[in-house]
Amino acid sequence: MRRRGPVRPTWLQIIALAALGPIVLAAMAAWLAGEYSRSEESRALTQQSYEHRRDIEQLFSLVQDAETGQRGYIVSGSRSFLQPYEDARARLPAQIDKMRSSHPRSDEKAGEQQLADLIGIKLAEMQQVIELRDREGFAPARDRLSEGTGKRLMDQIRDQTHKLIADESRLLETSVRENAERVRTTLHIIWLVIAAIAVGMAISGYMVGQSRRLRNELALDAADAAARQQAIFNSVSDAIILINPSGSIDTINPAAESMFGYRTEQLLRRDISTLVELAPGEGSFLDRIGYRDGVLENKARMDLTGHTSNGEPIALDVVLGVMQLPDGTHIVAALRDASARKEVERLKDDFISTVSHELRTPLTSVLGSLSLLRGGAAGDLPPPAQRLAEIAENNCQRLIRLINDILDIDQLRTGKLAFDTATIDLRDVGTRAAQAMNGLAERKNIRIATDLTDAPATVNADVERLVQVTTNLLSNAIKYSPDGSTIDLAVTEDKDRYVVQVTDKGPGIAPEFAPHIFGRFAQGAQPEAKMIAGTGLGLAISREIVLHHGGEIWFENVEGAGARFAFSIPILADAADRARNRFYRILVCEDDADVGETVRTMLASKGYDSDLAPSVQEAASLARTNRYDVILLDMTLSDADGADVLRALHVGPNDGERRQPVIVISGAPPSREVEEIDTADIVDWLRKPFDANRLINSVERALDRAGRDLPLVLHVDDDGDTRELFVRAMAGHGRVVTAHSISEATGLLERYPPDLVVLDLGLPDGNGASMLPKLIDAAGDRLPIVVYTAQDVDETVRNHVDAVLVKSRRSLPDLVAAVNEIMAKRKEAA
C-alpha cells in the first residue's frame, strides 16, 4: 500500500496555530492579573475594615473619657476633673471624621451618622449639666443627673457602637471567607492549566516525534523512489530528454548519450533542435510544440529525423509528455530509433506486394476458369458439377475479397491507398453498385430499389472507391435481409453535401455491437449459413474511404424497417472553390434539354449554381425572381432568337448600374447576330460542341467582368444559413467569398485579398478576434472590418474594427448598409 505524504497546511492554519499559544498565555496572564487585583482589593478592604472598627472603638472610648471627667467635676466641683472631658471633646470631631473616612463602603454610612448624631447630643447634654453645676451648684446638677438622660444617651451610644462593630465584624468575616474561596478556586484553575499544558506538551511531543518518524520514512521512500526512477531513467533503452520551457535540454539519459553520441554536459542548456526538430516555426517553444491549456495537442511524433554528433541522420519516433516543475512546464521526450521499425515495414510492404502479385494473379485465373466452366465454355456441366463449380467460384471470390480488404486496410493505415479523384456524379456510383450486387441479391430473391436525385449529384471523388463503399453497404444489407424483401438505395442532397443511404429490412444493429461496428474484423450476428460470411473489414475500409473524401459515415436502426447505413460526400472537395463559387448563379438559355443538362453538369462540377430556361418566357420569369451573374445564351431558342432573349432580360446599358455578361453558345460562328445584340456584354462565343475547360474559363472571365467594380467581401461565419443569406443580400453591392473557420479564412486571404472583412467571433477553431493581426495589407494598413456576432465584444476588439453589429439586434440589411457605408467612406477618402 502506498504511503500518503503529509498534507501541507495552509498559511491561515499555520498562523492560527502559531497564534494559539500566545493567545492562551495572554488570556491566562490577564486572568491571573485580575485575580491578583481582586485579591489586593480584598486585602485592602480587610485592612480598612480593621481600621474602621478601631476608629469606632476609639470614638466610643473618647465619649467615655468625656463622661468620666464630667461626672468627676459634678461630684467634686474641682475644675481639674474636667481635663479628660475637655481633651475628649476637642478630639471627638476629628475622630468622627476619621471614622467616616475609614468606612470601607462609602454607600453604607447611615450607622456612623447616627452614632455621630448621638455623640453630639451626648456632648450637648454633658455641657448643660456642667454649666448647671457652675451656675447653681451641686444639688441641681445632681438632680439633673438623677433624671437619667445622660445615662440613656450613653446606653444608646454604646448600643450603636456595638452594632457598628458587629456589622463590621460580619462583613469582614464574609470578605475573608470569599477571599479564601477565591484563592482556592484560583489554585484549582492554575493546577488545571498546568495539567492541560502538561498534556498539551505531551501530545505535542508525541506529534513531533510522529512527524519526524513520518518525515524520515517519507524521505527514505522518496530516496528509494528517486533511486528507482534514476535506475529506470538510466537503464531504459529509449532515449529520454527533459526539455525546459524555453526549449533547452535539462538532462538526458545514457540511452540518449549512446543514440546521439553526445555526453550529457555537452547538451545541457542547448536547444533541442541540436538533436531533433520537435517544434519548428517561430514563437515560444511551448506554443510551437502544441501545449494548450495544460495539454499537448499531439503527443506522438512519428518519422522524425534526428542528427548524431557526427552529423549522421537517424530516424526517430518521439512520444512527448508534460512534467510540471517549480520552475515551469517541462516537456519529457521519449525517443526511439525507428530504423528497425521502418525495416520491418519495408519487409512487410515487400511481402504484401508479393502477396498482391503472387495470389491475385492465380486467383484471377482460377476465378475466370470457373466462370467459363459455369458458363458452358467447356460444354454443359451436369448439375452436381455445376453446383461444385459454383461453390468453388463463390469461395474464390471470397478469398479475393479477403486479400483485397487486407491490402486496402493496410494501405489505409499507412496512408498509401491510391485515390484517383475526379469530377463524378454520385448517381453513377449508385447505379454501378446496384448493378454489381444484383446477382447476389437475386440469389435471395431480394430487390434493390434505387431513388436517385433528378439533378446531377456532382462531387470530387474517386468513383471506384465510392462504388466499393456502396457495394460494401449493399452486401451487408443483402446478407442480413430476409428473402423476398427490398433494399432501398437513395442519393439525396443535404445542404453542402450529398448523402448515400442503404436501408434494409433486416434485424437491425444490436446495441452491444453498435460501438464496434466500424472496427476492424468486427462482425455482428452471423447471417444465414447459405450466405458467404464477410471478413469484418468492409465497414472499417468504407469508413476510412469516406473520411478521406471529407465525408461522414453512420448508421441507425429504422423502426419497422431494419438498419440504415449512410455516408456523405461534400458537394465540392475544394473548400476555397466552394466558398468562391457556391453563391454565383448562372442562367442557361438552351432549348435542347440534353445540351442544357450537360452545361449545368459542367458548371456544377466547379460549384456554380445554374437554372435552365428553354424559352424566352421561362428565362424572363426566372430573371424576375432571381439575380444572375452570367447568362449562357443559345442564339436559336424554340420561341425566339438571342436578341429577343436579351431584350426580355433587360441586359444592356439601360439596366442602370451594371450589365450582365453574356456567353453565347451557338452552332454557327459569330455573324451579323452580334450586331443585333451589340448592347450586350458578350464575353465569349462558344461553338457547339465546345470544350468544358473553355466554358469554365469563359464563365470565370465573365464573373470577373461582372464584379469588376464591386468590392470583394470576405465573410467568416460558422453558420451556413447566415453566410448564404448574406451573399444573397449583397447581390449587386459586392462580391462575397465565405469561410466557416479561421483556418479556411486564412487560406482565402492569400488567394482572394478582400476589400472588407465581415467577421464572426464564435468560430469552431477559435475566437475570430485572433484574425485581427492577419487583416493588415502589404502596405501596413488594416483592412476595414465589421464584426457581426452574437457574442459580447470587449473594448479591445471594438477599438480595432470599423463597426460592431450584434446578430440578435441588427438584421442582414443593417449589415449590408454598414458594409456599403464603410466602403463608400473608404472610396471617398481614397
N, C-alpha and C positions, 0 to 999 in steps of 0.2 A: 504493500500500500504506500502510495506516495505521500510523504510528509508535507503538510501545508506549512508554508512560511508564515511568520508573524505578520499580523495586519498592521500596517503603518498608521499610527494615529494622526488625526488631523491637527492643524495648528491650533484650532479652537480647543480641542481636547487637551493638548499639551499645555496651553495657557491656563485652562481651568484646573488641571491637576497641579500645576506649579503654584497657582494662587491659593489652592485649598489649604495648605499648611499655614502660610502666613495669616490667612483669614481666621482659621481656628485659633491660632495663638493670640491674635489680636483680640478676638472675642473673649478668650479666656482671661487675658490681661485686663480688658475692660471690666469684666465681671468681678475679678479679684479687686480691682481698684474700687469698684462700687461697694463691695463687701467691706473693704478696709475703711472706706469713707463712712459707711454706716456704723461700723464698729467704733470709730473715733467719735462719731456723733453720740453714740450710746454712752461711751466713756465720759465725754464732756457733760452729758446730761446727768449722769450719775454724780459726778463731782459737783455739779451745780446744785443738785438736789441735796447733797450733804451740806453744802454751804448755806443753802436756803433754810434748812432745818436748824442749823446752828444760829443763823440770824434771828429766827423766831424765838429760839430759846434765850438768846442774849437779850432780845427785846423784852421778853417776859421777866427776865432777871432784873433789868433796869426798872421795870414797873414795881417789882417787889422792893428794890432798894429805895425807890421814892416813897413807897407806902411805909416802910420801916422808919425812915428819917422823919416823916410827918407824924407818925404815932409817938416817937420819942419826944418830939418837940411838944406835942399836945399834953403829954403826961408831965414832962419835966419843966417845960417853959423855957428851956435853955436853947438859945439860938444855935448852939454848936450841933445839936441834933439834926438841924435842917441841912447840914452839909451834904449827906448822901442824897437827900431829896433834891437839892439844887443841882448836884452833879448829874443825877439820873435825868432830871427834867431837861438839862442842857444837851444831853447825849441822845435823848429819845427821838427827836426829829430826824437826825442823821441815820439813826438805826432803822427807823421806819422806812426811809428811802432805800437803805441798803437791802432791807428785807424785800421790798418791792422789786428792786433791780435784780436781785439774785434769784427771783422766781423763774424756774426753767420753762414754764409755759405761760407765755405772755397773755393768752386768752383765758386764763383761769385765776384771776386776781381778786375775785369778789370776797373771798375769805380774808385775804390780807387787808383789804379796805375796811371790812367790818371790824377786824382787830384794831386797826389804826383809829377808827372812829371811837371804839370803846376806850382805848387808851386816852384819847383826847378828852372824853367825858370824865374819865377817872382823874386825870390831871386837874381838870377844872374843879371837880368836887373836892379834891385834896386842897387845892389853893383856897377854896371858900372856907374850909374848916380852919386852915391856918390863919386866915385873915380874921375869922370869928374869934379865935384864941387871942390874937393880938388885940382885938378891939374890946372884947367883953370878958376875957379871962377863961379860966379852966372849965368852970361848970357848964356854961353854954356850949363850949366846944365838945365837952364830954357828952352832953345830951345829944348833940348832933351826930357824934359817932355812934351813940347808942341806937339811933334810928335804923342803922344797918345799911344805909345807901352805899357807903363805900365798900362794905363787905360784899354786897350783891354785884357791884360793878367788878370787884376783883374776882369774884367767882366766874362771872361771865368772861372776863379776860382769860382766866385760867382755862375755862372750858374751850374757848375759841382757839387758844394756843395749842391745847392738847389735840383738838380736832385737826388743825393745820398740820401739826407734826404727824398725826396718824395718817392723814391723806398723803402727805409727802412720803411717809414710810411705805405705804401701799403702792404708790406709783413707782417708787424706787425699786421695790421688790419685783414689780411687773417688768420694769425695764431691764433689771438684771437677769430675770428669767428669759425674756425674749432675746437678750443679747447672747446668753448661754446657748439657747436653741439655735440661733443663727450661726454661732461658732461651730456647733456640732454639724449643722447642715453643710456649712462651708467645708468642713473637714471631709464629710462624706463625698461631696462633689469632687473635691480635689483628689480623693483616692480613686473615685470612678474615672476621672480624667486620666490620672496616672495609669490606671489599669487599661483604659482604652488606648492610650499612647503606646503602652507596652504591647498590647495585642496588635495594634497597627504596625509597630516596628517589627514584630514577629512576622506578620503577614508580608510586609514589605521585604523583609529579609528573605522570606521563602520565595516571593515572586522574583526578586533579583537573582536568587540562586537558580530558579527555574529558567528565567530569561537567559542567564549566562549559559546554562546547560543546553537550552534550545538553540541559542546562538552558536554555541560550539558545534552542536550536531548539524545545524544548517551550514555552518562553514565547512564542516567535513563533507557534507553532502554536496555542497557547491564545488568544493575542490575535487571530489570524486567525479561529479558530472562534468566539470571542466576537463578533467583528465580523460574521461571517456570521449567527450566531444573532440578534444585535441587528438586523441588516438584515431577516432573516425576520420577527422579532418586530414590527418597525416597519412592514413592508410587507404582511404578511398581511391579507387582507380580513376575516377573522373577528376578533372581539374576544377578546383573551386577557387573563385576570386571574390573578395569582398571589395565593393566599389563604394566610395563615399559620395555624398550628394553632388559634388562638383564633377563627378565622372573620373576621379583619380583612383588608383589602386591603393587599397589599405593593406591588404595582405593576400598571399596566395599559399596554396598547399604544395607539398612536394610533388604531387602528380602534375600540377601546373608548371613547376620548375622543369620537370622532365619533359613535358609536352612541348614547351616553347623554348627551352634551352637557356632560360634566364635564372639567375639567383634571385631570391626574394628581395634583397637590398637593392638590386638593380632596377626593380619595378616600382618600389614604393614611391607614391606621390606622382607617378607618371600616368598619363591619360590612358584609359582602357583601349583607345584606338591603336595604341602601340602593339597590342596583341590581336584585337579583332574589332571591327567597326560594328558596335552594337546599336548606336544611336546617331545615324548620320543627320546632317542638317544643321540649322542654327537654333540658338536659344539655350535655355538651361538644360542640363543633362537629364533631369527627371522628366521634363516636358518632352524632350526628344525621344526618350525611351518608352513613353506612353504611360507615365504614372499619373493617374487622375483620381482624385477623391479617395486616396488611400489604397487604390487597387491598380495593378498593372493590367493594361488592356490586352496585351499579348505576351504570355509568359514563355511560350516556346518559339524559338527562332531556329529554323532548320536550314541546312546547306549554306552556312556562312563560311567565309574564307578567312582564316587566321594567318598570322605570319610568325615564323620562328625567329630566333635571334640571328640566324644566318640568312634571313630573307626568304626562306622557302615557304610556299603556301601550304596550308593544311586545312582540310575540310572539317567543319565543326558543326555539331548540333548543340544548341545552347538552351538551357532552361533557367529562367530568371525567378527570383523570389525577393520579397521585401523584408528587411530587418530594421526595426525601429530602435535606434540607439540614442543616448543622451545628446549627441552632437548632430542628430538629424536622421533622415531616412537614408538607409544604405541599401544597395542592391547586391544580392548574392547571385552570382552567375556560376552555374554548373556546366562545364564544357566537356563534351565527349568527342573523341576523334571519330568522324563519320566515314573514314576511309573504308573500314570493314563493312559498314552498312551499305555503302554505295557499291562495293564489290559484290555483296550478296544480291543487291537489287539488279546489278548488271547481269549476274548469273541467272537470276530469276527471269529477267526480261529475255535473255537468250533462250531460256527453257520455254518460256511462253511462246516466243517466236517459233521455236522448233515444233511445239505442240500445235500451234496455229497452222503450220505448214504440213507437218507430217500426219496430223489427224484429220484436218479438214479435207485435204486432197483425196485420201482414200475414201473417206466417208461420203464425199460428194459423188465419187464414182459408184459406191455401193448404193447410195440413195437413187442415183439415176438409173442404175441397172434394175433395181427393184421396181421403180416406177414404170420402166419399159416392160418388165415382165408382167406387171399387173395390167398394163395397157394392151397386152396381146402382141408385143413385138416379136416374141418367140413362139407365137401360137397361143391358142386359148388354153388357159390353165384349168385343171379340174378344180371344183370348189374347195376341197381341202388344201390344195396347193395355193389357191388364190387367198385363202384365209391366212396361211403361213406367210405368204409374201406381204400381206397387209400388216401382220404383226411385226415382221422384220422392218418394214418401211416406217411404221409409227415409232418403233424404238430407235431406229436410225435418226429420225427427225428429233426425237427426244435427246439423243446423245449430241447432236449438232447444236441444239438449243442450249444444252448444258455447257458445252465448250464455249459457245458464243457469249453466254452470260458470264462465265468465269473470266473470260478475256475482257469483256466490257467492264465488269465491276473492278477489275484490277487497273485498267486504264483510266477509269473514272477516279479511282483513289489517287493515282499519281498525276492526274491532270493531263494525261496523254491521249485521251479519247478524241479522235478527229471529228470535227464538225464542219460540214460543208454548208455554210449559211448562204441563203439566197432569198429573194422575194418570192413567197409562195402563197397559195390560197389554202386555208385550213379545210375548206370543203373538199379539196382533192385528197387531203390526208384522211378525212373520214370515209370517203368513198373507197380509197385503196385499202384501208384497214378492214372495212366491212367485206369487201370482195375477198381479201386474203383469209378471213375467218369464216366465210360462208360454208366451206367444206366441212370444217369442224362442227359448225352449228347444225348442218343438215344431218349429221350422224345422230343427233339427239332431237331431230325434228324441231329445232329452235329457229325462230325468225329474227333477223337483225333489222330493226326498223330505224331508218335514218331521218333526221329532221335537221336540215342544213339551212343556213341563212340564205335569203334571196340575193343579197348583195355580196360581193367578194369579201371574204374574211382574210385580208392581206396582212401577213406578218413577215418579219425577217427571221428565218429559222432553217434548220436542217430538215428537209422533208422526210428523209429516210428515218431519222431518229424519232421524229414525231409519229410516223407510222408505226415504229417499233413500240412506242409508249401506248398508242391507241390499241394496237393488236394485243399487247400485254393485258390491258384492261378488259378487252373483249374476251380474250382467252380465259381469264379468271371468271368473268361473268358466265361464260358458257359452261365451265366446269361445275359451277355451283347452282346453275339454274335448272329447274325441273324440266323434264321432256315436254315438248309441245308449247313452251312458253315463248315470250317475246322479250328481246333485249332492245332497249332504246338507246340509240347513239345520236346525240344532238350537238350542234355547234351554234352558240349564241354569242351576242355581243354584250359586254358589261362595262360601260364607261370606256376606259382606255385599254381594255383587254378583251380577247376572245376566250370563251370557255368551252371546252370539250367535255361532255358528260356521257357516262355509260351507266345505265340503270338496269338492274336485273330483277328477277322475281325469286331470288334465292333466299336462304335463311338469314341473311344479314351478317354483320360482323359482331362476334361475341365481345362483350365489354372487356373481359380479361385479356383478350388478344389485341384490342384496338391500339394500345400504346406501342405495340411492337410490330405493327403491320408493315411499316416501311423499312424494317430492319433486314439485314442480310440473312438469308436462309430461314426467314420467318414464314411459317405455314400454319394456317388455322386448321379447322376440322377437315379431314380428308374427304375429297369428293368421291363419287361412286367408283367402284373398283374398275368398271369398264373404261373409265376415262384415264388418260395419261396424267400422272401426278407431276406437279411442277418442281422447279429447282429451289424455289424460295428466294430467288434473286430478282425476279421480274419487277416487282414493285420498288425494290431498292434502286435498281438501274433506272426505272422510269422517273423516280424522284430526282436523281442526280441529273438526268437529261433535262427535265423541266426546270430545275433550278439553274442549270447552265443557260437556259434561254431567258432567265429573268422572270420566270413564272412561279406558280404555286401548284401543289397537288394535294388533294384532300379527299375525304370520304365521309359518308353519313348513311345512317340507316333510314330508309324511307318507309314510313308507316304504310302497311298494306302492300308494299312492293318488294322490298328486299334491300340491297345495298346500292349506293350510287357513288361511283368514283368520278372525280372531275379534275381537270388541270387547266390552268390558264396560261396564255401567252400574250405578252404585250403587243399591242397593235403595231408598234414600230420598235425595233430594238435600240435605235439610236435616240437617246433622250434629248440631245440637242436638236436634231431634226424634228422630233416630236414637238418640242417647245416652240420651234420656229414656225412650223408648217401647219400645225393642227387646226388653227382657227382661221387660216386663209380659206376663202370659199371661191369656187370657180363654177361658172355656168357653161355647160357643154351644150351647144345648139347643134344637134345632129339627128336626122330623121331615120338613119339606119340604126336599129337597136343593137346589132352586134358590134358595129363600129363604136357606138356610144358607150357600151359596156366595156369594150377594150380600152378606150381612152380613160374611162373612170378608174379601171383597174390600175393602169399606169400611174395615174395621179395618186391613187390610194397607196401605192407602194412607197411613195415618198411622204405620205402623211397629209395629203391635201384632200379636204372635203369638196365634193362636187355634186351638182344636180344636173339631171339630163332633161333637156327640153326638145322634143321632136318637132315642135311647130312654133310659129311666131306667137300665137295666142298663149301657149303654155310658157314661153320664155318671158313674155310681158307679165304674166300672172306671178311667176316666180320672182321677177325683178321688183315687183311691188311689195313683196313680203320679206325679201332677203337683200342683203348687201353683198355684191360680188366684187372681188378684187380683179379678176381677169375673165374675159369671155373667149371661149373656144368656139369658132363660128364656121359652120359648113355653109358655103355660099349658095347651095341649092337645097333649101328645105322643101317639104312637101307642099306648103301653102304659100310660100313667098320666097324672095331672094334675100341675099345678105343685107342689102341696103334697107329693105323693109324691117329686118330684124333690128338693125342698129337704130333706125328711127323709132321703132316701138320701145326700145330700151332707153332712148334719150341719151345715147352715147355720143358725145361731141362737145364742142365749145359752149353749147347752150346749157350744159349740165352744171353750170355755176363754177364751183371751186376746182373740180377735178374731172378728168376724163378717164373712163375705164379702158385699159389697154386691151387690144384685140389680137388674138392669134387665129389666122384664117386656116381652115382645113378644107382643102379642095382637091378635086380630081384633075384640075387643069392648072397651068401656070398663071401668074398674075397677068391681068389684061385690063381692058377698059373698065372692068368692075371696080378696080382700085379707084378710078376717078369718081365713080359713083358714090364711094364711101370715103372720100378723102378727108371728111371731117372726123373720122375715127382715128384712134391712136393705134395703128397696126404695128405690132412688134415683129411678127414673122408670118410667112406664108408657107404652110406645110402641104406638100402634095401627097396624096394617098398612093401607095402605102408609105407611111413615114416611120422613122426610127424613134423608139421610146426615149433614148437619151436626148435626141434633139428636141422632142416635145418637152421634156423636163427642163432642159436648158432654156428653152423659149419661155416657159412659164416663170422660171426664176428671174429672167431678164424683165419680163412683164411686171412681176411683183416689185422688182427693184424700181422700175419706172413709175409704178402706181404709188409707191410710197416714198418717192424721191424727196418731196417737200414736207413729208410728215416726220415728226420726231420718233425716234426709236425708244420705247419704254421697256425696261426690264421689270417684270412683276414677279416678286418672290413671295409665295404663299403656299402653305401645305394643303389648303383646301381646294380641290379641283373645281368645285362649283363656283367659288369666288373667282378663280382665275378665268374660267370660261366666261362668266358674266362681265368681268372687267374688259376682256378682249372685245366682246360684242359692244360694250358701252363705249369703247374707244374708237369704234368704227368711224372713219372719216376724220378723227382727231389725231391719230398716231398709230404707228406700228407697234405691236406688242410681242415680246418673247417672254415666256413664262418659265419659272423654275419652282420646284416644290421643296427644295432644301438648299442649305448653304453650299454644299459641295457642287450641286448641279449649277447653282447661280455663279459660282466661281469659274466654272468651265465656260459658261456663256459669256461672262465678262470679257474673256480673252477672244472668243470667236465673234461676238457681236457687241462691240463697245456701245453702250446705250447713251442716250441724251439725258435720261432721267431714270431714277430707280424708285419703284413703289415696294416698300419693304414691310413684311410682317415680322414680329419679334418672336413669336412662338413657333419655331421650326423643329422638325424631327431630329435634326443633328446639332441643335444648339440654339442659342439666343441670336436672333437676327442682328442685334446691335454689334456682334463681333465682326460683321461685314464692313462696318463704317470705315476702318482704316484702308480697306481694299478699294473703296469708291473714290479714289483720287486718280485723276488722269495723268498722262505723261508730263504735262506742264506743271503739275503740282496743285492743280485746282480741284476742289471737291465737286463731285457730280451733284446735281440737285437731287434731293432725297425727300420722299413723302413716306412717313411711317403710317401704315394703315393696319391697325392691330386691335385685338380685344383686350390686351394686357395694359396694366398701368405703365406709364412711361416716365422715367425719372428725369430730373433736370439735366443730368449729364448728356443723355441722349437728345433731349429737346434742343440743347444748345448746339448740336452738331447736325441738325436736319432743318429742312425748309418748312415743313408742316407736319403736324401730328393729327390724325383723324382716328377716332375710336369707332370700331365697327358697329357697336350696338347703338351709336348715337348719330353717325353720319352715313348716308347712303352712297351707293356707287356713283350716282350723278354728282354728289358733292365731291367725291374723289376725282372724277373726271374734270370738274370745274377747277379743283385745286391744281391738278396737273397742267391744265391749259393756262391758268393764271401764272404759274411759275415759269412755264416755257415762254409765255409772252413777255414777262419781265426780263427774262434772260436774253431773249432776242432783241428787245428794245435796248438793253444795256450794251449788247454787242454792237 
